[in-house]
């Protein structure tokens, strides 16, 4: 599973919309959507912000570990 699937699962598990996550990241929803669909590589600052939002590690988001 790519990171893009994992960030979608995390968002859905936290009952958030793409628009809510995009607002948290100070970007527009279509830009965030491209990350979730795997159309764009996720920048490190966005990766870190998502890890903080979901209280998990960047390794978990990047699929390097299954331990949240």
C-alpha positions, 0 to 999 in steps of 0.5 A: 500500500502506498502512502496515498492509501494510508493518508486516505485511511487515516483521514476517514478513520478520523471522520475528516473530509478532504476539505477539512484536512486541506484547510488544516494544511493551508491548501486547497482541497484539489491539491490535497486530493492529488496527494491522496490519489498518488498523483503528486509526491507529498512534500516533507512539511505536509507529511510531518503536519499529517503525522501531527494531525493524526498523532502517528509517525511519518514512518507509519504514513510512508508504510515503513511500519505498521505500528501507529 
